[in-house]
Amino acid sequence: MKNYSGKEKLRSVSEMLLAVFFTSMVFFIISSGYAQGEDKAAIECYKETAKTVVHSTAAGLGEILKSIKNEKERVDMIRSFIKPVRFYSDKSGYFYVYNFNCLNIAHATQKDLQGKNLYDYKDGKGNFVIRELSAAAKKGGGYVEYYWVKPGSKNEFKKMGYVEPIPGTNYFIGTGVYLP
């Protein structure tokens, strides 16, 4: 185990507080419950929530990852950070992280994807889902529509994903909302 200097300890504590702040912000936004129902306005609220939580979490992870140089430690930290986070009233909101080459780094609900390259993965409609998400993240962030298996189901559902790069890394983080 590494011995940390006072400055390193302070930075570590600051990073953890930042992580707690961002996580608390995510839950505050989600718990406000302003997007109930399936109408167009509700979907727009869900999309805005996705964008807000991804942006906040990307910024927080970027700060935390600055001090972690070892790739395995970075991956372990990302996985443990996103694992417990769920949002939206039905708990269908979760995070996933990929590198820009479409290698899954972390997935909160589908652990079997971790470490797999999904560059050639197509959804049921023939979309190269992860390629499209990576392209949107490379542009600074954006929405991508695709089909994905909803947690608790075996079927693909239409989904609007939002992704952003994690600053200072070759990773991007995303989430989405299942559409009616």
VMD Tcl script that builds the backbone (N, CA, C; Angstrom):
set m [mol new atoms 540]
animate dup $m
set s [atomselect $m all]
$s set {name element resname resid chain x y z} {
  {N N MET 1 A 0.845 -1.181 0.000}
  {CA C MET 1 A 0.000 0.000 0.000}
  {C C MET 1 A 0.885 1.236 0.000}
  {N N LYS 2 A 0.535 2.208 -0.801}
  {CA C LYS 2 A 1.325 3.417 -0.963}
  {C C LYS 2 A 1.139 4.349 0.233}
  {N N ASN 3 A 2.237 4.981 0.659}
  {CA C ASN 3 A 2.194 6.013 1.684}
  {C C ASN 3 A 1.961 7.350 1.005}
  {N N TYR 4 A 0.952 8.072 1.371}
  {CA C TYR 4 A 0.620 9.333 0.744}
  {C C TYR 4 A 1.148 10.501 1.561}
  {N N SER 5 A 1.639 11.543 0.857}
  {CA C SER 5 A 2.048 12.774 1.527}
  {C C SER 5 A 0.788 13.531 1.933}
  {N N GLY 6 A 0.972 14.566 2.736}
  {CA C GLY 6 A -0.166 15.380 3.155}
  {C C GLY 6 A -0.895 15.988 1.972}
  {N N LYS 7 A -0.134 16.452 0.976}
  {CA C LYS 7 A -0.727 17.057 -0.213}
  {C C LYS 7 A -1.522 16.011 -1.002}
  {N N GLU 8 A -0.974 14.804 -1.127}
  {CA C GLU 8 A -1.669 13.736 -1.844}
  {C C GLU 8 A -2.945 13.329 -1.104}
  {N N LYS 9 A -2.880 13.271 0.238}
  {CA C LYS 9 A -4.056 12.923 1.031}
  {C C LYS 9 A -5.143 13.971 0.854}
  {N N LEU 10 A -4.751 15.243 0.892}
  {CA C LEU 10 A -5.710 16.326 0.708}
  {C C LEU 10 A -6.359 16.241 -0.672}
  {N N ARG 11 A -5.537 15.972 -1.686}
  {CA C ARG 11 A -6.074 15.849 -3.034}
  {C C ARG 11 A -7.026 14.661 -3.122}
  {N N SER 12 A -6.646 13.545 -2.504}
  {CA C SER 12 A -7.486 12.347 -2.523}
  {C C SER 12 A -8.827 12.620 -1.846}
  {N N VAL 13 A -8.784 13.284 -0.695}
  {CA C VAL 13 A -10.014 13.623 0.014}
  {C C VAL 13 A -10.848 14.591 -0.820}
  {N N SER 14 A -10.188 15.564 -1.445}
  {CA C SER 14 A -10.911 16.515 -2.299}
  {C C SER 14 A -11.591 15.804 -3.458}
  {N N GLU 15 A -10.888 14.849 -4.055}
  {CA C GLU 15 A -11.475 14.098 -5.161}
  {C C GLU 15 A -12.662 13.276 -4.698}
  {N N MET 16 A -12.558 12.674 -3.541}
  {CA C MET 16 A -13.675 11.886 -3.032}
  {C C MET 16 A -14.866 12.783 -2.720}
  {N N LEU 17 A -14.602 13.961 -2.144}
  {CA C LEU 17 A -15.695 14.900 -1.875}
  {C C LEU 17 A -16.345 15.357 -3.174}
  {N N LEU 18 A -15.515 15.572 -4.201}
  {CA C LEU 18 A -16.036 15.940 -5.506}
  {C C LEU 18 A -16.931 14.831 -6.039}
  {N N ALA 19 A -16.494 13.590 -5.893}
  {CA C ALA 19 A -17.296 12.444 -6.344}
  {C C ALA 19 A -18.622 12.385 -5.594}
  {N N VAL 20 A -18.573 12.586 -4.289}
  {CA C VAL 20 A -19.804 12.580 -3.489}
  {C C VAL 20 A -20.716 13.718 -3.933}
  {N N PHE 21 A -20.141 14.893 -4.201}
  {CA C PHE 21 A -20.919 16.031 -4.655}
  {C C PHE 21 A -21.636 15.707 -5.961}
  {N N PHE 22 A -20.892 15.172 -6.940}
  {CA C PHE 22 A -21.498 14.868 -8.230}
  {C C PHE 22 A -22.563 13.779 -8.103}
  {N N THR 23 A -22.282 12.769 -7.302}
  {CA C THR 23 A -23.265 11.708 -7.102}
  {C C THR 23 A -24.508 12.267 -6.424}
  {N N SER 24 A -24.319 13.119 -5.422}
  {CA C SER 24 A -25.463 13.741 -4.747}
  {C C SER 24 A -26.266 14.598 -5.711}
  {N N MET 25 A -25.558 15.310 -6.590}
  {CA C MET 25 A -26.235 16.147 -7.571}
  {C C MET 25 A -27.093 15.286 -8.499}
  {N N VAL 26 A -26.539 14.144 -8.914}
  {CA C VAL 26 A -27.287 13.228 -9.773}
  {C C VAL 26 A -28.580 12.805 -9.087}
  {N N PHE 27 A -28.474 12.372 -7.837}
  {CA C PHE 27 A -29.659 11.902 -7.137}
  {C C PHE 27 A -30.638 13.032 -6.849}
  {N N PHE 28 A -30.153 14.245 -6.624}
  {CA C PHE 28 A -31.044 15.382 -6.429}
  {C C PHE 28 A -31.863 15.633 -7.691}
  {N N ILE 29 A -31.187 15.630 -8.830}
  {CA C ILE 29 A -31.884 15.867 -10.091}
  {C C ILE 29 A -32.928 14.784 -10.331}
  {N N ILE 30 A -32.522 13.540 -10.107}
  {CA C ILE 30 A -33.422 12.427 -10.373}
  {C C ILE 30 A -34.584 12.405 -9.389}
  {N N SER 31 A -34.300 12.678 -8.120}
  {CA C SER 31 A -35.357 12.580 -7.112}
  {C C SER 31 A -36.378 13.704 -7.222}
  {N N SER 32 A -36.044 14.745 -7.996}
  {CA C SER 32 A -37.014 15.817 -8.153}
  {C C SER 32 A -38.276 15.336 -8.869}
  {N N GLY 33 A -38.157 14.243 -9.647}
  {CA C GLY 33 A -39.316 13.570 -10.214}
  {C C GLY 33 A -40.152 14.405 -11.160}
  {N N TYR 34 A -39.530 15.317 -11.883}
  {CA C TYR 34 A -40.317 16.177 -12.745}
  {C C TYR 34 A -40.710 15.524 -14.061}
  {N N ALA 35 A -40.155 14.359 -14.383}
  {CA C ALA 35 A -40.437 13.747 -15.689}
  {C C ALA 35 A -41.223 12.463 -15.508}
  {N N GLN 36 A -42.477 12.585 -15.242}
  {CA C GLN 36 A -43.345 11.415 -15.105}
  {C C GLN 36 A -44.213 11.312 -16.347}
  {N N GLY 37 A -44.537 10.098 -16.737}
  {CA C GLY 37 A -45.395 9.905 -17.899}
  {C C GLY 37 A -44.609 9.634 -19.155}
  {N N GLU 38 A -45.326 9.432 -20.248}
  {CA C GLU 38 A -44.699 9.033 -21.501}
  {C C GLU 38 A -44.890 10.060 -22.619}
  {N N ASP 39 A -45.357 11.249 -22.316}
  {CA C ASP 39 A -45.573 12.219 -23.377}
  {C C ASP 39 A -44.253 12.841 -23.823}
  {N N LYS 40 A -44.325 13.615 -24.889}
  {CA C LYS 40 A -43.125 14.218 -25.485}
  {C C LYS 40 A -42.366 15.096 -24.489}
  {N N ALA 41 A -43.075 15.872 -23.701}
  {CA C ALA 41 A -42.428 16.741 -22.709}
  {C C ALA 41 A -41.671 15.913 -21.676}
  {N N ALA 42 A -42.252 14.778 -21.262}
  {CA C ALA 42 A -41.584 13.915 -20.289}
  {C C ALA 42 A -40.312 13.326 -20.885}
  {N N ILE 43 A -40.369 12.900 -22.144}
  {CA C ILE 43 A -39.180 12.350 -22.806}
  {C C ILE 43 A -38.090 13.413 -22.873}
  {N N GLU 44 A -38.458 14.637 -23.183}
  {CA C GLU 44 A -37.465 15.726 -23.227}
  {C C GLU 44 A -36.829 15.939 -21.859}
  {N N CYS 45 A -37.626 15.822 -20.804}
  {CA C CYS 45 A -37.080 15.941 -19.442}
  {C C CYS 45 A -36.111 14.800 -19.140}
  {N N TYR 46 A -36.464 13.589 -19.547}
  {CA C TYR 46 A -35.569 12.445 -19.349}
  {C C TYR 46 A -34.258 12.658 -20.113}
  {N N LYS 47 A -34.358 13.158 -21.341}
  {CA C LYS 47 A -33.149 13.411 -22.134}
  {C C LYS 47 A -32.273 14.468 -21.469}
  {N N GLU 48 A -32.895 15.514 -20.961}
  {CA C GLU 48 A -32.129 16.563 -20.274}
  {C C GLU 48 A -31.476 16.010 -19.019}
  {N N THR 49 A -32.204 15.157 -18.306}
  {CA C THR 49 A -31.633 14.513 -17.117}
  {C C THR 49 A -30.420 13.682 -17.511}
  {N N ALA 50 A -30.548 12.887 -18.583}
  {CA C ALA 50 A -29.427 12.071 -19.056}
  {C C ALA 50 A -28.218 12.952 -19.358}
  {N N LYS 51 A -28.441 14.037 -20.055}
  {CA C LYS 51 A -27.343 14.943 -20.420}
  {C C LYS 51 A -26.691 15.537 -19.168}
  {N N THR 52 A -27.511 15.944 -18.220}
  {CA C THR 52 A -26.994 16.556 -16.992}
  {C C THR 52 A -26.184 15.567 -16.159}
  {N N VAL 53 A -26.714 14.363 -15.975}
  {CA C VAL 53 A -25.996 13.399 -15.133}
  {C C VAL 53 A -24.724 12.914 -15.814}
  {N N VAL 54 A -24.754 12.756 -17.135}
  {CA C VAL 54 A -23.541 12.339 -17.853}
  {C C VAL 54 A -22.484 13.432 -17.771}
  {N N HIS 55 A -22.886 14.670 -18.017}
  {CA C HIS 55 A -21.919 15.767 -17.973}
  {C C HIS 55 A -21.276 15.891 -16.588}
  {N N SER 56 A -22.096 15.871 -15.560}
  {CA C SER 56 A -21.583 15.991 -14.190}
  {C C SER 56 A -20.671 14.833 -13.821}
  {N N THR 57 A -21.070 13.632 -14.176}
  {CA C THR 57 A -20.282 12.455 -13.832}
  {C C THR 57 A -18.992 12.419 -14.637}
  {N N ALA 58 A -19.039 12.794 -15.912}
  {CA C ALA 58 A -17.826 12.844 -16.738}
  {C C ALA 58 A -16.818 13.824 -16.135}
  {N N ALA 59 A -17.298 14.993 -15.736}
  {CA C ALA 59 A -16.410 15.995 -15.145}
  {C C ALA 59 A -15.795 15.481 -13.840}
  {N N GLY 60 A -16.615 14.863 -12.993}
  {CA C GLY 60 A -16.118 14.321 -11.727}
  {C C GLY 60 A -15.116 13.207 -11.935}
  {N N LEU 61 A -15.430 12.281 -12.838}
  {CA C LEU 61 A -14.498 11.184 -13.113}
  {C C LEU 61 A -13.196 11.708 -13.713}
  {N N GLY 62 A -13.293 12.699 -14.580}
  {CA C GLY 62 A -12.088 13.292 -15.161}
  {C C GLY 62 A -11.150 13.820 -14.095}
  {N N GLU 63 A -11.705 14.487 -13.096}
  {CA C GLU 63 A -10.884 15.016 -11.992}
  {C C GLU 63 A -10.264 13.890 -11.171}
  {N N ILE 64 A -11.049 12.897 -10.850}
  {CA C ILE 64 A -10.551 11.782 -10.047}
  {C C ILE 64 A -9.458 11.023 -10.797}
  {N N LEU 65 A -9.663 10.788 -12.083}
  {CA C LEU 65 A -8.727 9.977 -12.862}
  {C C LEU 65 A -7.397 10.676 -13.125}
  {N N LYS 66 A -7.336 11.985 -12.943}
  {CA C LYS 66 A -6.079 12.714 -13.127}
  {C C LYS 66 A -4.959 12.142 -12.269}
  {N N SER 67 A -5.295 11.708 -11.068}
  {CA C SER 67 A -4.270 11.241 -10.137}
  {C C SER 67 A -4.050 9.730 -10.193}
  {N N ILE 68 A -4.778 9.028 -11.036}
  {CA C ILE 68 A -4.619 7.575 -11.142}
  {C C ILE 68 A -3.964 7.274 -12.483}
  {N N LYS 69 A -2.723 6.854 -12.447}
  {CA C LYS 69 A -1.974 6.618 -13.687}
  {C C LYS 69 A -2.053 5.170 -14.156}
  {N N ASN 70 A -2.211 4.242 -13.240}
  {CA C ASN 70 A -2.255 2.827 -13.564}
  {C C ASN 70 A -3.597 2.490 -14.217}
  {N N GLU 71 A -3.554 1.896 -15.410}
  {CA C GLU 71 A -4.784 1.610 -16.167}
  {C C GLU 71 A -5.736 0.690 -15.409}
  {N N LYS 72 A -5.214 -0.352 -14.787}
  {CA C LYS 72 A -6.072 -1.281 -14.047}
  {C C LYS 72 A -6.765 -0.560 -12.896}
  {N N GLU 73 A -6.041 0.288 -12.186}
  {CA C GLU 73 A -6.637 1.042 -11.083}
  {C C GLU 73 A -7.711 2.007 -11.595}
  {N N ARG 74 A -7.470 2.609 -12.773}
  {CA C ARG 74 A -8.457 3.512 -13.358}
  {C C ARG 74 A -9.752 2.757 -13.678}
  {N N VAL 75 A -9.588 1.599 -14.310}
  {CA C VAL 75 A -10.751 0.792 -14.680}
  {C C VAL 75 A -11.498 0.342 -13.431}
  {N N ASP 76 A -10.770 -0.126 -12.426}
  {CA C ASP 76 A -11.405 -0.565 -11.175}
  {C C ASP 76 A -12.180 0.575 -10.516}
  {N N MET 77 A -11.588 1.764 -10.518}
  {CA C MET 77 A -12.250 2.919 -9.906}
  {C C MET 77 A -13.524 3.271 -10.674}
  {N N ILE 78 A -13.453 3.291 -11.998}
  {CA C ILE 78 A -14.632 3.614 -12.812}
  {C C ILE 78 A -15.742 2.596 -12.549}
  {N N ARG 79 A -15.380 1.323 -12.544}
  {CA C ARG 79 A -16.384 0.279 -12.330}
  {C C ARG 79 A -17.055 0.410 -10.972}
  {N N SER 80 A -16.260 0.658 -9.933}
  {CA C SER 80 A -16.860 0.773 -8.601}
  {C C SER 80 A -17.677 2.059 -8.474}
  {N N PHE 81 A -17.282 3.098 -9.179}
  {CA C PHE 81 A -17.993 4.373 -9.116}
  {C C PHE 81 A -19.379 4.274 -9.744}
  {N N ILE 82 A -19.480 3.641 -10.930}
  {CA C ILE 82 A -20.776 3.628 -11.620}
  {C C ILE 82 A -21.689 2.484 -11.194}
  {N N LYS 83 A -21.120 1.453 -10.589}
  {CA C LYS 83 A -21.881 0.242 -10.259}
  {C C LYS 83 A -23.190 0.498 -9.507}
  {N N PRO 84 A -23.203 1.297 -8.442}
  {CA C PRO 84 A -24.450 1.416 -7.665}
  {C C PRO 84 A -25.434 2.475 -8.167}
  {N N VAL 85 A -25.030 3.281 -9.140}
  {CA C VAL 85 A -25.868 4.414 -9.534}
  {C C VAL 85 A -27.029 3.950 -10.416}
  {N N ARG 86 A -28.234 4.264 -9.984}
  {CA C ARG 86 A -29.458 4.024 -10.761}
  {C C ARG 86 A -30.316 5.276 -10.646}
  {N N PHE 87 A -31.015 5.579 -11.709}
  {CA C PHE 87 A -31.889 6.741 -11.679}
  {C C PHE 87 A -33.069 6.536 -12.607}
  {N N TYR 88 A -33.943 7.495 -12.671}
  {CA C TYR 88 A -35.276 7.483 -13.246}
  {C C TYR 88 A -36.170 6.710 -12.280}
  {N N SER 89 A -37.435 7.000 -12.349}
  {CA C SER 89 A -38.363 6.421 -11.376}
  {C C SER 89 A -38.416 4.899 -11.435}
  {N N ASP 90 A -38.136 4.315 -12.608}
  {CA C ASP 90 A -38.163 2.849 -12.729}
  {C C ASP 90 A -36.768 2.218 -12.593}
  {N N LYS 91 A -35.791 3.014 -12.207}
  {CA C LYS 91 A -34.405 2.554 -12.005}
  {C C LYS 91 A -33.757 2.043 -13.293}
  {N N SER 92 A -34.265 2.459 -14.453}
  {CA C SER 92 A -33.695 2.029 -15.725}
  {C C SER 92 A -32.484 2.857 -16.139}
  {N N GLY 93 A -32.201 3.923 -15.415}
  {CA C GLY 93 A -31.033 4.744 -15.715}
  {C C GLY 93 A -29.784 4.171 -15.070}
  {N N TYR 94 A -28.734 4.057 -15.847}
  {CA C TYR 94 A -27.442 3.539 -15.380}
  {C C TYR 94 A -26.360 4.099 -16.298}
  {N N PHE 95 A -25.102 3.916 -15.922}
  {CA C PHE 95 A -23.982 4.391 -16.725}
  {C C PHE 95 A -23.241 3.239 -17.382}
  {N N TYR 96 A -22.602 3.563 -18.501}
  {CA C TYR 96 A -21.646 2.676 -19.163}
  {C C TYR 96 A -20.463 3.530 -19.597}
  {N N VAL 97 A -19.297 2.899 -19.685}
  {CA C VAL 97 A -18.078 3.587 -20.099}
  {C C VAL 97 A -17.360 2.711 -21.125}
  {N N TYR 98 A -16.931 3.345 -22.212}
  {CA C TYR 98 A -16.158 2.693 -23.268}
  {C C TYR 98 A -14.928 3.533 -23.560}
  {N N ASN 99 A -13.932 2.921 -24.212}
  {CA C ASN 99 A -12.882 3.761 -24.771}
  {C C ASN 99 A -13.293 4.092 -26.198}
  {N N PHE 100 A -12.553 4.993 -26.844}
  {CA C PHE 100 A -12.960 5.441 -28.170}
  {C C PHE 100 A -12.799 4.363 -29.246}
  {N N ASN 101 A -12.136 3.260 -28.913}
  {CA C ASN 101 A -12.031 2.124 -29.833}
  {C C ASN 101 A -13.150 1.117 -29.611}
  {N N CYS 102 A -14.131 1.482 -28.806}
  {CA C CYS 102 A -15.348 0.683 -28.553}
  {C C CYS 102 A -15.130 -0.488 -27.603}
  {N N LEU 103 A -14.071 -0.450 -26.808}
  {CA C LEU 103 A -13.842 -1.462 -25.773}
  {C C LEU 103 A -14.635 -1.061 -24.539}
  {N N ASN 104 A -15.484 -1.964 -24.051}
  {CA C ASN 104 A -16.265 -1.658 -22.860}
  {C C ASN 104 A -15.350 -1.664 -21.642}
  {N N ILE 105 A -15.343 -0.572 -20.929}
  {CA C ILE 105 A -14.549 -0.408 -19.714}
  {C C ILE 105 A -15.395 -0.790 -18.507}
  {N N ALA 106 A -16.645 -0.342 -18.504}
  {CA C ALA 106 A -17.537 -0.591 -17.364}
  {C C ALA 106 A -18.978 -0.515 -17.841}
  {N N HIS 107 A -19.801 -1.363 -17.264}
  {CA C HIS 107 A -21.239 -1.331 -17.549}
  {C C HIS 107 A -21.947 -1.690 -16.248}
  {N N ALA 108 A -22.801 -0.795 -15.794}
  {CA C ALA 108 A -23.433 -0.971 -14.484}
  {C C ALA 108 A -24.403 -2.144 -14.416}
  {N N THR 109 A -25.018 -2.530 -15.531}
  {CA C THR 109 A -26.013 -3.597 -15.468}
  {C C THR 109 A -25.623 -4.859 -16.224}
  {N N GLN 110 A -24.657 -4.767 -17.114}
  {CA C GLN 110 A -24.252 -5.933 -17.901}
  {C C GLN 110 A -22.745 -6.155 -17.746}
  {N N LYS 111 A -22.384 -6.759 -16.625}
  {CA C LYS 111 A -20.961 -6.988 -16.307}
  {C C LYS 111 A -20.273 -7.862 -17.353}
  {N N ASP 112 A -21.037 -8.713 -18.040}
  {CA C ASP 112 A -20.456 -9.596 -19.051}
  {C C ASP 112 A -19.891 -8.820 -20.244}
  {N N LEU 113 A -20.245 -7.555 -20.404}
  {CA C LEU 113 A -19.714 -6.740 -21.496}
  {C C LEU 113 A -18.338 -6.158 -21.176}
  {N N GLN 114 A -18.012 -6.068 -19.905}
  {CA C GLN 114 A -16.761 -5.442 -19.483}
  {C C GLN 114 A -15.565 -6.176 -20.092}
  {N N GLY 115 A -14.678 -5.387 -20.720}
  {CA C GLY 115 A -13.490 -5.945 -21.355}
  {C C GLY 115 A -13.707 -6.404 -22.788}
  {N N LYS 116 A -14.940 -6.319 -23.282}
  {CA C LYS 116 A -15.233 -6.760 -24.654}
  {C C LYS 116 A -15.236 -5.569 -25.606}
  {N N ASN 117 A -14.720 -5.810 -26.806}
  {CA C ASN 117 A -14.762 -4.780 -27.837}
  {C C ASN 117 A -16.051 -4.955 -28.626}
  {N N LEU 118 A -16.860 -3.897 -28.644}
  {CA C LEU 118 A -18.163 -3.940 -29.304}
  {C C LEU 118 A -18.196 -3.090 -30.578}
  {N N TYR 119 A -17.032 -2.931 -31.192}
  {CA C TYR 119 A -16.935 -2.146 -32.422}
  {C C TYR 119 A -17.902 -2.662 -33.490}
  {N N ASP 120 A -18.029 -3.967 -33.619}
  {CA C ASP 120 A -18.883 -4.561 -34.644}
  {C C ASP 120 A -20.286 -4.920 -34.155}
  {N N TYR 121 A -20.648 -4.521 -32.934}
  {CA C TYR 121 A -21.969 -4.843 -32.401}
  {C C TYR 121 A -23.044 -4.048 -33.143}
  {N N LYS 122 A -24.071 -4.765 -33.601}
  {CA C LYS 122 A -25.238 -4.136 -34.225}
  {C C LYS 122 A -26.469 -4.444 -33.394}
  {N N ASP 123 A -27.350 -3.449 -33.275}
  {CA C ASP 123 A -28.627 -3.706 -32.617}
  {C C ASP 123 A -29.564 -4.411 -33.598}
  {N N GLY 124 A -30.769 -4.698 -33.178}
  {CA C GLY 124 A -31.735 -5.415 -33.996}
  {C C GLY 124 A -32.134 -4.693 -35.281}
  {N N LYS 125 A -31.847 -3.413 -35.370}
  {CA C LYS 125 A -32.180 -2.628 -36.561}
  {C C LYS 125 A -30.964 -2.418 -37.469}
  {N N GLY 126 A -29.818 -3.018 -37.091}
  {CA C GLY 126 A -28.615 -2.916 -37.920}
  {C C GLY 126 A -27.712 -1.731 -37.625}
  {N N ASN 127 A -27.977 -0.996 -36.546}
  {CA C ASN 127 A -27.139 0.148 -36.174}
  {C C ASN 127 A -25.874 -0.325 -35.462}
  {N N PHE 128 A -24.735 0.235 -35.828}
  {CA C PHE 128 A -23.485 -0.013 -35.107}
  {C C PHE 128 A -23.504 0.896 -33.870}
  {N N VAL 129 A -24.116 0.434 -32.827}
  {CA C VAL 129 A -24.435 1.248 -31.654}
  {C C VAL 129 A -23.198 1.901 -31.040}
  {N N ILE 130 A -22.201 1.113 -30.700}
  {CA C ILE 130 A -21.063 1.662 -29.959}
  {C C ILE 130 A -20.220 2.566 -30.854}
  {N N ARG 131 A -20.103 2.248 -32.121}
  {CA C ARG 131 A -19.400 3.135 -33.070}
  {C C ARG 131 A -20.074 4.504 -33.089}
  {N N GLU 132 A -21.413 4.493 -33.150}
  {CA C GLU 132 A -22.150 5.757 -33.200}
  {C C GLU 132 A -22.001 6.538 -31.891}
  {N N LEU 133 A -22.033 5.825 -30.763}
  {CA C LEU 133 A -21.837 6.495 -29.471}
  {C C LEU 133 A -20.433 7.082 -29.385}
  {N N SER 134 A -19.432 6.323 -29.827}
  {CA C SER 134 A -18.052 6.807 -29.807}
  {C C SER 134 A -17.896 8.049 -30.681}
  {N N ALA 135 A -18.489 8.029 -31.867}
  {CA C ALA 135 A -18.412 9.180 -32.774}
  {C C ALA 135 A -19.040 10.422 -32.136}
  {N N ALA 136 A -20.173 10.247 -31.474}
  {CA C ALA 136 A -20.820 11.383 -30.806}
  {C C ALA 136 A -19.947 11.919 -29.674}
  {N N ALA 137 A -19.338 11.018 -28.907}
  {CA C ALA 137 A -18.467 11.448 -27.805}
  {C C ALA 137 A -17.231 12.180 -28.331}
  {N N LYS 138 A -16.667 11.705 -29.430}
  {CA C LYS 138 A -15.487 12.350 -30.022}
  {C C LYS 138 A -15.780 13.786 -30.439}
  {N N LYS 139 A -17.039 14.074 -30.742}
  {CA C LYS 139 A -17.445 15.431 -31.132}
  {C C LYS 139 A -17.734 16.308 -29.916}
  {N N GLY 140 A -17.525 15.763 -28.713}
  {CA C GLY 140 A -17.784 16.524 -27.496}
  {C C GLY 140 A -19.034 16.092 -26.768}
  {N N GLY 141 A -19.806 15.222 -27.376}
  {CA C GLY 141 A -21.013 14.716 -26.741}
  {C C GLY 141 A -22.198 14.798 -27.674}
  {N N GLY 142 A -23.184 13.955 -27.399}
  {CA C GLY 142 A -24.383 14.005 -28.212}
  {C C GLY 142 A -25.305 12.837 -27.962}
  {N N TYR 143 A -26.469 12.915 -28.605}
  {CA C TYR 143 A -27.505 11.894 -28.502}
  {C C TYR 143 A -27.394 10.916 -29.664}
  {N N VAL 144 A -27.691 9.665 -29.379}
  {CA C VAL 144 A -27.736 8.617 -30.398}
  {C C VAL 144 A -28.959 7.752 -30.109}
  {N N GLU 145 A -29.749 7.480 -31.149}
  {CA C GLU 145 A -30.914 6.606 -30.987}
  {C C GLU 145 A -30.529 5.200 -31.436}
  {N N TYR 146 A -30.892 4.208 -30.637}
  {CA C TYR 146 A -30.566 2.817 -30.937}
  {C C TYR 146 A -31.507 1.901 -30.155}
  {N N TYR 147 A -31.296 0.611 -30.267}
  {CA C TYR 147 A -32.093 -0.386 -29.544}
  {C C TYR 147 A -31.172 -1.157 -28.614}
  {N N TRP 148 A -31.638 -1.409 -27.388}
  {CA C TRP 148 A -30.824 -2.083 -26.370}
  {C C TRP 148 A -31.742 -2.893 -25.464}
  {N N VAL 149 A -31.209 -3.939 -24.889}
  {CA C VAL 149 A -31.978 -4.763 -23.955}
  {C C VAL 149 A -32.158 -3.985 -22.650}
  {N N LYS 150 A -33.409 -3.811 -22.267}
  {CA C LYS 150 A -33.735 -3.093 -21.037}
  {C C LYS 150 A -33.498 -4.013 -19.838}
  {N N PRO 151 A -32.888 -3.481 -18.753}
  {CA C PRO 151 A -32.685 -4.312 -17.555}
  {C C PRO 151 A -33.995 -4.974 -17.114}
  {N N GLY 152 A -33.927 -6.267 -16.849}
  {CA C GLY 152 A -35.100 -7.016 -16.428}
  {C C GLY 152 A -35.898 -7.594 -17.587}
  {N N SER 153 A -35.433 -7.381 -18.811}
  {CA C SER 153 A -36.113 -7.889 -19.997}
  {C C SER 153 A -35.121 -8.652 -20.866}
  {N N LYS 154 A -35.638 -9.395 -21.811}
  {CA C LYS 154 A -34.784 -10.090 -22.771}
  {C C LYS 154 A -34.906 -9.464 -24.157}
  {N N ASN 155 A -35.751 -8.448 -24.284}
  {CA C ASN 155 A -36.019 -7.818 -25.573}
  {C C ASN 155 A -35.344 -6.463 -25.689}
  {N N GLU 156 A -35.041 -6.085 -26.934}
  {CA C GLU 156 A -34.498 -4.753 -27.191}
  {C C GLU 156 A -35.635 -3.736 -27.209}
  {N N PHE 157 A -35.334 -2.569 -26.677}
  {CA C PHE 157 A -36.269 -1.455 -26.684}
  {C C PHE 157 A -35.574 -0.253 -27.296}
  {N N LYS 158 A -36.352 0.604 -27.900}
  {CA C LYS 158 A -35.821 1.842 -28.463}
  {C C LYS 158 A -35.258 2.694 -27.326}
  {N N LYS 159 A -34.080 3.252 -27.564}
  {CA C LYS 159 A -33.410 4.014 -26.519}
  {C C LYS 159 A -32.743 5.240 -27.135}
  {N N MET 160 A -32.743 6.325 -26.396}
  {CA C MET 160 A -32.011 7.526 -26.771}
  {C C MET 160 A -30.858 7.648 -25.775}
  {N N GLY 161 A -29.637 7.462 -26.263}
  {CA C GLY 161 A -28.473 7.542 -25.401}
  {C C GLY 161 A -27.822 8.905 -25.492}
  {N N TYR 162 A -27.169 9.293 -24.422}
  {CA C TYR 162 A -26.375 10.515 -24.413}
  {C C TYR 162 A -24.991 10.167 -23.894}
  {N N VAL 163 A -23.951 10.618 -24.601}
  {CA C VAL 163 A -22.566 10.340 -24.229}
  {C C VAL 163 A -21.733 11.615 -24.239}
  {N N GLU 164 A -20.667 11.596 -23.450}
  {CA C GLU 164 A -19.654 12.660 -23.444}
  {C C GLU 164 A -18.310 12.035 -23.130}
  {N N PRO 165 A -17.234 12.664 -23.615}
  {CA C PRO 165 A -15.908 12.174 -23.244}
  {C C PRO 165 A -15.642 12.463 -21.766}
  {N N ILE 166 A -14.841 11.607 -21.147}
  {CA C ILE 166 A -14.368 11.881 -19.788}
  {C C ILE 166 A -13.085 12.689 -19.956}
  {N N PRO 167 A -13.064 13.944 -19.498}
  {CA C PRO 167 A -11.917 14.808 -19.736}
  {C C PRO 167 A -10.581 14.188 -19.301}
  {N N GLY 168 A -9.578 14.363 -20.163}
  {CA C GLY 168 A -8.234 13.896 -19.846}
  {C C GLY 168 A -8.026 12.405 -20.043}
  {N N THR 169 A -8.997 11.708 -20.653}
  {CA C THR 169 A -8.901 10.266 -20.855}
  {C C THR 169 A -9.262 9.922 -22.299}
  {N N ASN 170 A -9.125 8.653 -22.636}
  {CA C ASN 170 A -9.609 8.172 -23.935}
  {C C ASN 170 A -10.909 7.394 -23.747}
  {N N TYR 171 A -11.671 7.746 -22.721}
  {CA C TYR 171 A -12.933 7.103 -22.396}
  {C C TYR 171 A -14.099 8.048 -22.655}
  {N N PHE 172 A -15.274 7.443 -22.845}
  {CA C PHE 172 A -16.503 8.227 -22.833}
  {C C PHE 172 A -17.508 7.517 -21.938}
  {N N ILE 173 A -18.410 8.309 -21.366}
  {CA C ILE 173 A -19.429 7.793 -20.472}
  {C C ILE 173 A -20.792 8.135 -21.048}
  {N N GLY 174 A -21.746 7.248 -20.813}
  {CA C GLY 174 A -23.074 7.505 -21.322}
  {C C GLY 174 A -24.160 6.876 -20.483}
  {N N THR 175 A -25.360 7.279 -20.799}
  {CA C THR 175 A -26.578 6.716 -20.241}
  {C C THR 175 A -27.655 6.934 -21.281}
  {N N GLY 176 A -28.864 6.606 -20.955}
  {CA C GLY 176 A -29.925 6.830 -21.920}
  {C C GLY 176 A -31.283 6.674 -21.293}
  {N N VAL 177 A -32.270 6.860 -22.125}
  {CA C VAL 177 A -33.653 6.705 -21.697}
  {C C VAL 177 A -34.341 5.791 -22.703}
  {N N TYR 178 A -35.062 4.824 -22.172}
  {CA C TYR 178 A -35.849 3.941 -23.024}
  {C C TYR 178 A -37.069 4.702 -23.478}
  {N N LEU 179 A -37.339 4.652 -24.778}
  {CA C LEU 179 A -38.432 5.419 -25.365}
  {C C LEU 179 A -39.663 4.543 -25.563}
  {N N PRO 180 A -40.853 5.170 -25.561}
  {CA C PRO 180 A -42.077 4.376 -25.770}
  {C C PRO 180 A -42.159 3.867 -27.206}
}
mol reanalyze $m
mol bondsrecalc $m
mol representation Tube
mol addrep $m
